[in-house]
Amino acid sequence: MSEHRVVVIGAGMGGLACALRLAQQGLDVTVVEAAPAPGGKLRQPLVGGVPIDSGPTVFTMRWVFDQLFAAVGTTLEAELRIQRLPVLARHWWDDGSQLDLFADPAASLDAVARFAGAAEARRFAAFCERARAVYQTLEGPYIRQPRPNPLGLTRDIGLKGLATLTGLGPLSSLWSSLGRQFTDPRLRQLFARYATYTGSSPWQAPATLMLIAQVEMDGVWSIDGGMHALARCLERLARARGAVFHYGLACERIELQNGRVRGVRLANGDSLRADSVVFNGDAAALRAGLLGEPLQRAVPARAPQRSLSALTWSLHAPAGLLPLDRHNVFFQHPGTAPYASEFSDIFARGRLPAAPTVYVCAQDRGTGPAPPPGSPERLLALVNAPASGDRHTITPEELDQCETQAFQLLSRSGLQLSPRGPASLRTTPADFHRLFPATGGALYGQASHGWGSAFSRPVAGTPVPGLYLAGGSVHPGPGVPMATLSGQFAAEALLASPALTRRYHPAATSGGTSTPSATTASTASP
């Protein structure tokens, strides 16, 4: 084992991926986590004695995990049982209309034709082609690039890529771009929802976020044991390679000596020496000085606009006779409630939406027969909310009112659920703020508003020698695969540091940086 000691703060997906990569390379890795289990936002609380995924629920971009598992000598299928979902998502409107999007593109095209007509189906096909082109343009030069910048991106995408991006409309928002691509307001509403995958408003998010359509068409999977099983798997693989994990132990301070990282001080008074520290928390915590005032310079001083938070209900309850699939989105019909009001309420007025859209993950559906009628199911219901959990501006009455509006929408669509009962758990922006300090409950770091937001997130390396960043608040952004990729970037940046490279020659990696080979890293020393 290398004498280079690394402390990873936070066992979210970025921290787990980083710890696994570093332990595979033979470094001395210790992970400290304030929560009692790994996963970070991949929470799986017990509700009525049953574990329910109560954070991210969608598994996509499996190439990120194929790359990670290959780097540590195994495969995704060898470690987890996953199944590709035939239905990407089921969409409901409270006027009784319904649309499924499928893993089979031809089935989706046919479904859109029956839902909105042949002309709109042709527009949908053109939209899919455009989304594919945007994704192909940005995957290598941006998503896989550890330190993207506008000049480098312009150079790397070439003339064809520039034509693809400029074809979306100069500085066009996702909402306005969709208005040029669809005439049915329900389809515009559906695909605008992709902005919320990054915690953003469709009216302010760039049109490039349509690439999420291609991400889903590339495959949506379920994992036996839920999404939390993925976090447990990375922990198990890291432990097998020598990483040490401490849970229920918060980090109070990152300690410096002569301006360089030299360890961490824990909330119980203990200290851990470290040659490098990987911070897998929200960058806002560093900016706020929660890990020590000298660490504030590790991230840009200007605080960006916060992303969305959420109001969620984890339920173990019967779902009635409505034929739910795994992923369900319930919309107010755009003819009765302006879709824009949801986002103006949240971002402009800082309040819970009066006309919310509701996402429901039915975790016992999608891969086999539906549960017997009347039997309880594992359900997560979610409504977007402002990240104001540290300001305590949302009153109990407002929470109850939003809850009533959300479950009345479900009822009008045919889903009869009660948010209250012994097998239910409500989580508010204030709760998320307590779980993730300095965020106000923001679940995606900063909002992806404006074209420049793509380059404003911190990257893995920092101005503080020995300090690296991982997680959904840093590049390449929020979501399980992106946070996992950020952890790989952090590991590669650390392994490429002078302290670890001066005794051997680095080997190239797919992330665009250089890291030590597995055979030499095990003997490296500071």
C-alpha positions as CSV (number, residue, x, y, z in Angstrom):
1,M,0.0,0.0,0.0
2,S,1.2,3.5,-0.8
3,E,2.2,5.7,2.1
4,H,0.1,8.5,0.6
5,R,-2.9,9.0,2.9
6,V,-6.2,10.1,1.5
7,V,-9.3,11.1,3.5
8,V,-12.5,11.2,1.5
9,I,-15.2,13.4,3.2
10,G,-18.6,12.0,2.3
11,A,-19.8,8.6,1.0
12,G,-22.0,9.9,-1.7
13,M,-21.6,8.5,-5.2
14,G,-18.7,10.8,-6.0
15,G,-16.8,10.0,-2.8
16,L,-17.5,6.2,-3.3
17,A,-16.2,6.2,-6.9
18,C,-13.2,8.2,-5.9
19,A,-12.4,6.0,-2.9
20,L,-12.7,2.9,-5.0
21,R,-10.4,4.1,-7.8
22,L,-7.8,5.3,-5.2
23,A,-7.9,2.1,-3.2
24,Q,-7.5,0.1,-6.4
25,Q,-4.3,2.0,-7.0
26,G,-3.0,1.1,-3.6
27,L,-3.4,4.3,-1.8
28,D,-4.3,4.5,2.0
29,V,-7.9,5.6,1.8
30,T,-10.2,6.5,4.7
31,V,-13.8,7.6,4.1
32,V,-15.7,9.6,6.8
33,E,-19.4,10.1,6.5
34,A,-21.8,11.9,8.9
35,A,-24.8,9.7,7.9
36,P,-25.1,6.1,9.1
37,A,-24.8,4.5,5.7
38,P,-23.3,5.2,2.2
39,G,-25.1,6.9,-0.7
40,G,-25.4,10.5,0.2
41,K,-28.6,11.6,-1.7
42,L,-29.2,7.9,-2.5
43,R,-31.2,7.6,0.7
44,Q,-33.1,4.5,1.6
45,P,-34.9,5.1,4.9
46,L,-37.1,2.5,6.5
47,V,-40.8,3.4,6.2
48,G,-43.2,1.1,7.9
49,G,-40.2,-1.3,8.3
50,V,-39.6,-1.4,4.5
51,P,-36.6,0.3,2.8
52,I,-37.7,2.8,0.2
53,D,-35.4,4.6,-2.2
54,S,-36.1,8.3,-1.4
55,G,-33.5,10.1,-3.5
56,P,-32.4,9.5,-7.1
57,T,-34.4,6.7,-8.6
58,V,-33.4,6.5,-12.3
59,F,-30.3,4.5,-13.4
60,T,-29.0,5.8,-16.8
61,M,-25.6,6.4,-18.5
62,R,-24.5,2.9,-17.6
63,W,-21.2,3.5,-19.6
64,V,-20.0,5.6,-16.6
65,F,-20.3,2.5,-14.4
66,D,-19.0,0.1,-17.0
67,Q,-15.9,2.3,-17.2
68,L,-15.6,2.5,-13.4
69,F,-16.0,-1.2,-12.8
70,A,-13.6,-2.1,-15.6
71,A,-11.0,0.2,-14.0
72,V,-11.1,-1.9,-10.9
73,G,-11.2,-5.3,-12.6
74,T,-14.9,-6.3,-12.6
75,T,-18.1,-5.7,-14.4
76,L,-21.5,-4.3,-13.5
77,E,-23.3,-7.6,-14.2
78,A,-20.8,-9.4,-11.9
79,E,-21.6,-7.2,-9.0
80,L,-25.3,-6.2,-9.4
81,R,-28.5,-7.6,-11.0
82,I,-29.9,-5.0,-13.3
83,Q,-32.8,-5.0,-15.7
84,R,-33.5,-2.7,-18.6
85,L,-36.9,-1.1,-18.3
86,P,-39.2,-1.5,-21.3
87,V,-41.1,1.7,-20.4
88,L,-38.9,4.8,-19.8
89,A,-41.7,6.7,-18.1
90,R,-45.5,6.9,-18.0
91,H,-47.0,10.4,-18.2
92,W,-50.4,11.3,-17.0
93,W,-52.6,14.4,-17.3
94,D,-55.6,15.2,-15.2
95,D,-57.9,15.3,-18.2
96,G,-57.4,11.6,-18.6
97,S,-54.7,11.6,-21.3
98,Q,-51.7,9.3,-21.0
99,L,-48.4,8.8,-22.9
100,D,-45.7,6.2,-22.5
101,L,-42.2,6.6,-23.8
102,F,-40.5,3.3,-24.5
103,A,-37.0,1.8,-24.7
104,D,-38.1,0.8,-28.2
105,P,-38.0,4.0,-30.4
106,A,-40.6,2.6,-32.8
107,A,-43.0,2.0,-29.9
108,S,-42.5,5.6,-28.7
109,L,-43.1,7.0,-32.2
110,D,-46.3,4.9,-32.5
111,A,-47.4,6.1,-29.0
112,V,-46.9,9.7,-29.8
113,A,-48.8,9.3,-33.1
114,R,-51.8,7.9,-31.2
115,F,-51.5,10.5,-28.5
116,A,-51.1,13.7,-30.6
117,G,-51.4,12.7,-34.3
118,A,-49.1,11.8,-37.2
119,A,-47.7,15.3,-37.7
120,E,-46.7,15.6,-34.1
121,A,-45.1,12.1,-34.3
122,R,-42.9,13.4,-37.2
123,R,-41.9,16.3,-35.1
124,F,-41.1,13.9,-32.2
125,A,-38.9,11.9,-34.5
126,A,-37.0,15.1,-35.6
127,F,-36.7,16.0,-31.9
128,C,-35.1,12.7,-31.1
129,E,-32.6,13.1,-33.9
130,R,-31.7,16.6,-32.7
131,A,-31.3,15.3,-29.1
132,R,-29.0,12.5,-30.3
133,A,-26.9,15.0,-32.2
134,V,-26.6,17.3,-29.2
135,Y,-25.6,14.4,-27.0
136,Q,-23.0,13.1,-29.4
137,T,-21.6,16.6,-29.8
138,L,-21.2,17.1,-26.0
139,E,-20.4,13.7,-24.6
140,G,-16.7,13.7,-25.4
141,P,-15.7,17.4,-25.3
142,Y,-17.8,18.2,-22.3
143,I,-19.2,15.3,-20.2
144,R,-16.0,13.2,-20.4
145,Q,-13.7,16.2,-20.2
146,P,-12.4,16.9,-16.6
147,R,-11.8,20.6,-17.2
148,P,-14.0,21.9,-20.0
149,N,-13.9,25.5,-21.1
150,P,-15.7,27.4,-23.9
151,L,-12.6,27.8,-26.1
152,G,-11.7,24.1,-25.8
153,L,-15.2,23.0,-26.4
154,T,-15.5,25.2,-29.5
155,R,-12.3,23.7,-30.8
156,D,-13.2,20.1,-30.0
157,I,-16.7,19.9,-31.4
158,G,-15.7,21.2,-34.8
159,L,-17.8,22.8,-37.4
160,K,-20.4,20.1,-37.4
161,G,-20.9,20.3,-33.6
162,L,-21.1,24.1,-33.8
163,A,-23.8,23.8,-36.4
164,T,-25.7,21.4,-34.2
165,L,-25.6,23.8,-31.2
166,T,-26.3,27.0,-33.1
167,G,-29.2,25.3,-34.7
168,L,-30.9,25.2,-31.4
169,G,-31.2,29.0,-31.5
170,P,-28.8,31.6,-30.2
171,L,-28.9,31.5,-26.4
172,S,-32.2,29.6,-26.6
173,S,-33.9,28.3,-23.5
174,L,-35.1,24.7,-23.4
175,W,-38.7,26.0,-23.3
176,S,-38.4,28.3,-26.3
177,S,-36.6,25.6,-28.3
178,L,-39.3,23.1,-27.6
179,G,-41.9,25.6,-28.7
180,R,-40.3,25.6,-32.2
181,Q,-40.3,21.8,-32.2
182,F,-43.8,20.8,-31.0
183,T,-47.3,22.1,-31.4
184,D,-49.0,20.0,-28.8
185,P,-48.5,21.8,-25.5
186,R,-48.5,18.6,-23.5
187,L,-45.4,17.4,-25.4
188,R,-43.7,20.7,-24.8
189,Q,-44.6,20.3,-21.1
190,L,-43.3,16.7,-21.0
191,F,-39.9,17.4,-22.6
192,A,-39.4,20.6,-20.7
193,R,-39.4,18.5,-17.6
194,Y,-35.8,17.5,-18.4
195,A,-34.7,20.8,-17.0
196,T,-35.7,19.6,-13.6
197,Y,-33.2,16.7,-13.9
198,T,-30.6,19.4,-13.2
199,G,-32.7,21.2,-10.7
200,S,-33.5,24.0,-13.1
201,S,-36.4,25.9,-14.8
202,P,-37.1,25.1,-18.5
203,W,-37.5,28.9,-19.0
204,Q,-33.9,29.5,-17.9
205,A,-32.1,26.3,-18.7
206,P,-30.2,26.0,-22.0
207,A,-31.8,24.1,-24.9
208,T,-28.8,21.7,-24.8
209,L,-30.6,19.9,-21.9
210,M,-32.7,18.2,-24.6
211,L,-29.8,15.7,-24.7
212,I,-31.4,14.0,-21.7
213,A,-33.9,12.5,-24.1
214,Q,-31.0,10.6,-25.7
215,V,-29.6,9.6,-22.3
216,E,-33.0,7.9,-21.6
217,M,-33.3,6.4,-25.0
218,D,-29.9,4.8,-24.4
219,G,-31.4,2.9,-21.6
220,V,-33.1,3.2,-18.2
221,W,-32.4,0.3,-15.8
222,S,-33.7,-1.0,-12.4
223,I,-31.4,-2.4,-9.8
224,D,-32.3,-5.3,-7.5
225,G,-32.3,-3.9,-4.0
226,G,-33.0,-0.4,-5.3
227,M,-30.6,2.4,-6.1
228,H,-29.1,2.2,-2.7
229,A,-27.7,-1.2,-3.7
230,L,-25.4,0.6,-6.1
231,A,-23.9,2.7,-3.3
232,R,-23.5,-0.4,-1.1
233,C,-21.8,-2.2,-4.0
234,L,-19.2,0.6,-4.5
235,E,-18.6,0.6,-0.7
236,R,-18.1,-3.2,-0.7
237,L,-15.6,-3.1,-3.7
238,A,-13.7,-0.2,-2.0
239,R,-13.4,-2.1,1.3
240,A,-12.2,-5.2,-0.5
241,R,-9.3,-3.1,-1.9
242,G,-8.4,-1.7,1.5
243,A,-10.5,1.4,2.0
244,V,-11.7,2.1,5.5
245,F,-15.1,3.6,6.2
246,H,-16.3,5.5,9.3
247,Y,-20.1,6.3,9.5
248,G,-21.9,8.6,11.9
249,L,-18.8,10.8,12.0
250,A,-19.0,14.3,10.6
251,C,-15.9,16.3,9.5
252,E,-15.6,19.6,11.3
253,R,-12.6,21.1,9.6
254,I,-10.0,20.4,6.9
255,E,-6.7,21.3,8.4
256,L,-3.9,23.0,6.5
257,Q,-0.2,23.4,7.1
258,N,1.7,26.1,5.2
259,G,-1.3,26.4,2.9
260,R,-1.4,22.7,2.1
261,V,-3.9,20.0,3.2
262,R,-2.5,18.1,6.2
263,G,-5.6,16.3,7.6
264,V,-9.1,16.6,8.9
265,R,-10.6,17.2,12.3
266,L,-13.7,15.2,13.2
267,A,-16.7,16.3,15.2
268,N,-15.8,13.8,18.0
269,G,-12.5,15.7,18.5
270,D,-10.3,13.1,16.7
271,S,-7.9,14.1,13.9
272,L,-6.9,12.1,10.8
273,R,-3.7,13.0,9.1
274,A,-3.9,13.1,5.3
275,D,-1.6,14.0,2.4
276,S,-4.7,14.6,0.2
277,V,-8.4,15.2,1.0
278,V,-11.3,14.7,-1.4
279,F,-14.4,16.7,-0.4
280,N,-17.6,15.0,-1.6
281,G,-20.0,17.5,-0.2
282,D,-21.7,20.5,-1.7
283,A,-19.3,23.3,-2.8
284,A,-21.6,25.7,-0.9
285,A,-20.3,24.3,2.4
286,L,-16.7,25.3,1.5
287,R,-17.9,28.7,0.3
288,A,-19.7,29.2,3.6
289,G,-16.5,28.4,5.6
290,L,-18.1,25.3,7.3
291,L,-14.8,23.4,6.9
292,G,-12.7,26.4,7.9
293,E,-12.3,29.9,6.5
294,P,-9.0,29.2,4.6
295,L,-11.0,26.6,2.5
296,Q,-13.3,29.3,1.1
297,R,-10.8,30.0,-1.6
298,A,-11.2,26.5,-2.9
299,V,-14.3,27.5,-4.8
300,P,-15.5,30.7,-6.6
301,A,-16.4,33.3,-4.1
302,R,-19.7,34.3,-5.8
303,A,-22.6,32.0,-4.8
304,P,-24.5,30.8,-7.9
305,Q,-28.3,30.5,-8.0
306,R,-29.4,27.5,-6.1
307,S,-31.1,24.6,-7.8
308,L,-34.4,23.1,-7.0
309,S,-35.1,21.4,-3.7
310,A,-38.0,19.0,-3.2
311,L,-40.9,18.1,-1.0
312,T,-41.1,14.2,-1.0
313,W,-43.3,11.5,0.5
314,S,-41.9,8.0,1.0
315,L,-44.9,5.7,1.3
316,H,-45.6,2.0,1.8
317,A,-49.2,1.9,0.8
318,P,-51.7,0.4,-1.7
319,A,-51.7,2.3,-5.0
320,G,-55.2,1.2,-6.1
321,L,-56.1,0.1,-9.6
322,L,-54.3,2.8,-11.7
323,P,-51.7,0.9,-13.9
324,L,-48.6,2.6,-12.7
325,D,-45.2,1.8,-14.2
326,R,-41.8,2.3,-12.5
327,H,-41.5,6.0,-13.4
328,N,-44.6,8.1,-13.5
329,V,-45.1,11.9,-14.0
330,F,-48.5,13.5,-13.3
331,F,-49.1,16.9,-15.0
332,Q,-51.8,19.5,-14.6
333,H,-53.3,19.9,-18.1
334,P,-51.7,23.0,-19.7
335,G,-55.2,24.3,-20.6
336,T,-56.2,24.5,-16.9
337,A,-53.0,25.5,-15.1
338,P,-50.2,27.4,-16.8
339,Y,-47.1,25.3,-16.6
340,A,-44.9,28.3,-16.1
341,S,-46.5,29.0,-12.8
342,E,-44.7,26.1,-11.1
343,F,-41.3,27.6,-11.9
344,S,-42.2,31.2,-11.3
345,D,-43.5,30.2,-7.9
346,I,-40.3,28.5,-7.0
347,F,-37.6,30.6,-8.6
348,A,-39.2,34.1,-8.7
349,R,-41.4,34.0,-5.6
350,G,-39.4,31.5,-3.5
351,R,-42.6,29.6,-2.5
352,L,-44.0,26.1,-3.0
353,P,-45.9,25.7,-6.3
354,A,-49.6,26.3,-6.2
355,A,-50.0,23.9,-9.2
356,P,-47.3,21.3,-8.8
357,T,-46.3,18.5,-11.1
358,V,-45.9,15.2,-9.2
359,Y,-43.3,12.4,-9.9
360,V,-44.2,9.0,-8.5
361,C,-41.7,6.1,-8.5
362,A,-43.5,2.8,-8.0
363,Q,-40.5,0.7,-6.9
364,D,-42.3,-2.6,-7.1
365,R,-43.3,-2.2,-10.8
366,G,-41.8,-2.1,-14.2
367,T,-39.9,-5.4,-14.3
368,G,-42.6,-8.0,-13.7
369,P,-46.2,-8.5,-12.6
370,A,-47.8,-5.6,-10.7
371,P,-48.3,-6.2,-7.0
372,P,-51.7,-7.7,-6.1
373,P,-54.5,-5.2,-5.8
374,G,-54.8,-3.8,-2.3
375,S,-51.3,-4.8,-1.2
376,P,-48.9,-2.1,0.0
377,E,-46.2,-0.9,-2.5
378,R,-43.0,1.1,-2.1
379,L,-43.7,4.5,-3.5
380,L,-41.8,7.8,-3.6
381,A,-43.8,11.0,-4.6
382,L,-41.9,14.2,-5.3
383,V,-42.8,17.8,-5.9
384,N,-40.3,20.5,-6.8
385,A,-39.7,23.1,-4.2
386,P,-37.5,26.2,-3.5
387,A,-34.1,25.7,-1.8
388,S,-35.1,27.9,1.1
389,G,-34.6,25.3,3.9
390,D,-32.1,27.5,5.7
391,R,-34.4,30.5,5.7
392,H,-37.4,28.8,7.2
393,T,-39.8,30.8,5.0
394,I,-42.1,27.8,4.2
395,T,-44.8,27.5,6.9
396,P,-46.4,24.2,8.1
397,E,-49.6,25.5,6.6
398,E,-48.0,26.0,3.2
399,L,-46.5,22.5,3.3
400,D,-49.9,21.1,4.0
401,Q,-51.5,23.2,1.3
402,C,-48.9,22.0,-1.3
403,E,-49.4,18.4,-0.1
404,T,-53.2,18.7,-0.6
405,Q,-52.7,20.1,-4.1
406,A,-50.3,17.3,-5.1
407,F,-52.4,14.5,-3.9
408,Q,-55.6,16.0,-5.4
409,L,-53.8,16.0,-8.7
410,L,-53.0,12.3,-8.2
411,S,-56.6,11.7,-7.3
412,R,-57.9,13.4,-10.4
413,S,-55.6,11.2,-12.5
414,G,-56.9,8.1,-10.8
415,L,-54.3,7.5,-8.1
416,Q,-55.8,7.4,-4.7
417,L,-53.1,7.8,-2.1
418,S,-52.9,9.2,1.4
419,P,-49.8,11.1,2.4
420,R,-50.4,10.5,6.1
421,G,-50.1,7.3,8.1
422,P,-47.7,5.2,10.0
423,A,-46.0,4.0,6.8
424,S,-45.2,7.5,5.4
425,L,-42.4,9.9,5.7
426,R,-42.5,13.5,4.5
427,T,-39.2,15.3,3.8
428,T,-39.0,19.0,3.3
429,P,-36.4,21.5,2.0
430,A,-35.5,22.2,5.7
431,D,-34.9,18.5,6.2
432,F,-32.7,18.4,3.1
433,H,-30.8,21.4,4.4
434,R,-30.1,19.5,7.6
435,L,-28.9,16.5,5.7
436,F,-26.7,18.6,3.3
437,P,-25.5,21.7,5.1
438,A,-25.2,25.1,3.5
439,T,-27.5,24.1,0.6
440,G,-30.8,25.3,1.8
441,G,-32.0,21.9,0.6
442,A,-30.8,22.4,-3.0
443,L,-30.4,18.9,-4.4
444,Y,-28.5,19.6,-7.6
445,G,-25.9,22.2,-6.5
446,Q,-26.3,25.3,-8.6
447,A,-29.2,25.8,-11.1
448,S,-28.2,25.2,-14.8
449,H,-29.5,28.6,-15.9
450,G,-28.0,30.2,-19.0
451,W,-25.4,28.8,-21.4
452,G,-22.5,30.0,-19.1
453,S,-23.6,27.7,-16.3
454,A,-22.0,24.7,-18.0
455,F,-18.6,26.2,-17.3
456,S,-19.2,27.8,-13.9
457,R,-19.2,24.6,-11.7
458,P,-16.0,23.9,-9.8
459,V,-13.8,21.1,-11.2
460,A,-11.9,18.4,-9.3
461,G,-8.7,20.3,-8.7
462,T,-8.7,23.3,-6.4
463,P,-6.3,26.2,-5.6
464,V,-5.7,24.6,-2.2
465,P,-2.8,22.0,-2.7
466,G,-3.9,18.6,-1.7
467,L,-7.7,19.3,-1.8
468,Y,-10.0,17.8,-4.5
469,L,-13.7,18.0,-5.1
470,A,-16.3,15.5,-6.1
471,G,-20.1,15.3,-6.1
472,G,-23.1,16.7,-7.9
473,S,-22.2,20.4,-7.2
474,V,-19.0,20.1,-9.3
475,H,-18.4,19.3,-12.9
476,P,-19.9,17.5,-14.8
477,G,-23.0,18.1,-12.7
478,P,-25.9,16.5,-10.7
479,G,-27.3,13.1,-11.0
480,V,-26.0,9.6,-10.1
481,P,-23.9,9.0,-13.2
482,M,-22.5,12.6,-13.3
483,A,-21.6,12.5,-9.6
484,T,-20.0,9.2,-10.1
485,L,-18.0,10.5,-13.0
486,S,-16.9,13.5,-10.9
487,G,-15.4,11.0,-8.4
488,Q,-13.4,9.4,-11.1
489,F,-12.2,12.8,-12.2
490,A,-11.1,13.6,-8.6
491,A,-9.2,10.3,-8.4
492,E,-7.5,11.0,-11.7
493,A,-6.5,14.5,-10.7
494,L,-5.1,13.3,-7.4
495,L,-3.2,10.4,-9.0
496,A,-1.7,12.8,-11.5
497,S,-0.5,15.2,-8.8
498,P,3.3,15.7,-8.6
499,A,3.4,13.9,-5.2
500,L,2.3,10.7,-6.9
501,T,3.8,11.0,-10.4
502,R,7.4,12.0,-9.8
503,R,8.6,8.4,-9.2
504,Y,7.0,6.7,-12.2
505,H,5.6,7.4,-15.7
506,P,1.8,8.0,-15.9
507,A,-0.6,6.0,-18.1
508,A,-3.4,7.7,-20.1
509,T,-7.0,7.2,-19.1
510,S,-10.3,7.8,-20.8
511,G,-11.1,10.8,-18.8
512,G,-8.6,13.0,-20.6
513,T,-6.0,13.1,-17.8
514,S,-3.1,10.9,-16.9
515,T,-2.9,8.5,-13.9
516,P,-0.4,6.1,-12.6
517,S,-0.7,2.5,-13.8
518,A,-2.0,0.0,-11.3
519,T,1.4,-1.8,-11.1
520,T,3.4,1.3,-10.2
521,A,0.9,3.1,-8.0
522,S,1.0,0.4,-5.3
523,T,4.7,1.3,-4.6
524,A,4.3,5.0,-5.0
525,S,5.2,7.3,-2.0
526,P,4.8,11.0,-1.4
